[in-house]
């Protein structure tokens, strides 16, 4: 199990965090997603994590990785 932390832009509220947790949590290799609203950190736990894939997914959701 690996954990990857990405810093994303535009995370401003609990609704943003919930949307990110829901969408990333639906990916088959993801087991947990934590979002820190204060600093934009998105910590993703799972198997065979791809920084590129997860960064692209966050950007698609409107939260580009900085």
Backbone bond lengths (Angstrom), bond angles and torsions (degrees), N, CA, C in turn:
res aa  C-N    CA-C-N  psi(-1)  N-CA   C-N-CA  omega(-1)  CA-C   N-CA-C  phi
1 X - - - 1.455 - - 1.522 107.48 -
2 X 1.327 115.98 133.10 1.457 122.01 -179.45 1.521 109.45 -118.25
3 X 1.328 115.61 155.69 1.466 121.32 173.57 1.511 108.02 -125.84
4 X 1.317 115.48 132.51 1.455 123.13 -179.81 1.528 107.40 -125.09
5 X 1.325 117.00 132.93 1.462 120.60 177.75 1.521 109.02 -116.11
6 X 1.318 115.23 125.69 1.458 122.91 177.64 1.521 108.21 -118.73
7 X 1.317 117.48 147.36 1.460 121.44 176.60 1.521 107.64 -105.74
8 X 1.326 114.86 118.09 1.465 120.91 -175.73 1.531 110.48 -111.14
9 X 1.308 115.47 153.79 1.464 122.75 178.47 1.525 109.66 -92.13
10 X 1.328 115.74 162.81 1.464 124.41 171.96 1.520 115.26 72.66
11 X 1.324 118.94 10.66 1.469 120.14 176.27 1.521 106.75 -84.06
12 X 1.327 115.80 109.93 1.459 119.87 -171.47 1.530 114.25 -120.52
13 X 1.341 117.58 -15.97 1.460 118.14 -174.13 1.524 111.52 -155.40
14 X 1.307 115.05 176.37 1.455 120.92 178.58 1.521 112.85 -62.84
15 X 1.325 116.25 -30.12 1.463 119.96 177.47 1.522 111.19 -65.08
16 X 1.325 115.79 -39.96 1.470 120.62 176.96 1.528 109.37 -62.33
17 X 1.331 115.15 -47.59 1.471 120.31 -179.30 1.524 110.62 -60.69
18 X 1.319 117.64 -42.46 1.469 121.64 179.79 1.522 111.59 -63.39
19 X 1.329 116.14 -41.78 1.468 120.08 179.50 1.522 110.78 -63.08
20 X 1.327 116.84 -42.87 1.461 121.17 179.38 1.526 110.24 -64.59
21 X 1.329 116.93 -46.71 1.476 120.68 179.76 1.526 110.96 -59.46
22 X 1.332 116.58 -43.06 1.471 120.67 -178.60 1.523 110.97 -64.43
23 X 1.330 116.50 -51.84 1.469 120.45 -174.90 1.525 112.69 -67.02
24 X 1.326 117.02 -46.18 1.464 118.90 179.53 1.527 110.84 -70.54
25 X 1.325 116.65 -35.12 1.463 121.12 179.77 1.514 113.34 -64.01
26 X 1.333 117.76 -20.36 1.463 121.40 179.15 1.526 112.82 -80.59
27 X 1.343 117.23 -12.53 1.464 119.78 177.78 1.524 108.44 -71.50
28 X 1.327 116.64 138.91 1.463 120.47 -170.10 1.523 115.06 -65.35
29 X 1.325 119.12 -26.12 1.453 119.93 -177.27 1.530 113.52 -94.54
30 X 1.335 117.78 4.02 1.458 122.71 -177.46 1.531 110.06 -99.35
31 X 1.348 115.95 130.79 1.466 120.02 178.75 1.525 113.01 -108.15
32 X 1.356 117.44 -23.37 1.464 120.01 -179.24 1.526 109.74 -157.13
33 X 1.328 115.63 146.02 1.469 121.54 176.83 1.528 107.19 -137.17
34 X 1.333 115.94 127.74 1.457 121.89 175.32 1.526 108.08 -122.08
35 X 1.335 116.70 138.50 1.462 121.41 -178.18 1.524 108.87 -125.25
36 X 1.337 116.18 127.96 1.455 122.10 175.82 1.533 107.21 -102.29
37 X 1.320 116.15 109.14 1.461 121.38 -176.79 1.529 110.91 -65.66
38 X 1.323 117.50 -33.98 1.466 121.40 -175.74 1.524 113.43 -63.89
39 X 1.333 117.37 -40.53 1.472 119.51 -176.46 1.530 113.91 -118.93
40 X 1.327 117.93 1.38 1.460 121.58 177.30 1.518 114.82 76.84
41 X 1.335 116.64 10.81 1.464 119.81 -178.95 1.527 110.68 -75.27
42 X 1.324 115.19 129.80 1.463 122.12 176.75 1.522 106.38 -116.80
43 X 1.338 116.44 110.78 1.462 121.35 -179.84 1.517 108.33 -100.12
44 X 1.313 115.44 122.77 1.459 122.24 -174.12 1.522 108.13 -118.79
45 X 1.324 116.58 128.09 1.461 121.85 178.28 1.520 108.50 -114.85
46 X 1.330 115.51 136.92 1.462 119.55 179.49 1.510 111.39 173.41
47 X 1.306 115.41 -162.46 1.463 122.94 -178.18 1.525 110.01 -111.50
48 X 1.332 116.77 140.47 1.474 122.48 175.99 1.525 111.72 50.66
49 X 1.337 116.38 52.98 1.460 121.21 -178.49 1.524 110.72 -72.58
50 X 1.317 115.79 135.93 1.461 122.43 177.91 1.524 108.93 -112.23
51 X 1.334 116.59 114.89 1.463 120.64 178.84 1.521 110.58 -56.91
52 X 1.323 116.54 -42.84 1.461 120.94 -178.54 1.530 111.38 -63.48
53 X 1.328 117.05 -47.16 1.463 121.30 -179.47 1.530 110.92 -61.51
54 X 1.317 116.50 -44.95 1.457 120.15 -177.24 1.527 111.34 -71.51
55 X 1.315 117.60 -37.18 1.468 121.22 175.76 1.528 110.26 -63.15
56 X 1.329 116.02 -43.11 1.470 120.26 178.42 1.526 111.08 -62.74
57 X 1.326 116.98 -41.24 1.467 121.14 -179.54 1.526 110.33 -65.10
58 X 1.332 117.05 -42.99 1.470 120.05 178.06 1.526 110.63 -62.86
59 X 1.321 117.67 -42.81 1.466 121.21 178.22 1.523 110.70 -61.99
60 X 1.323 116.30 -40.69 1.468 121.55 177.93 1.524 111.14 -60.10
61 X 1.323 115.96 -34.04 1.470 121.33 179.92 1.532 112.47 -81.55
62 X 1.343 116.69 -6.77 1.461 120.57 179.92 1.519 114.38 98.88
63 X 1.331 116.12 14.25 1.460 121.47 -179.12 1.534 109.04 -125.16
64 X 1.347 117.62 74.04 1.467 119.19 -177.28 1.526 112.40 -64.09
65 X 1.303 115.37 143.44 1.467 121.60 179.33 1.528 108.33 -78.11
66 X 1.328 114.28 133.39 1.469 118.84 -179.22 1.512 111.57 -92.36
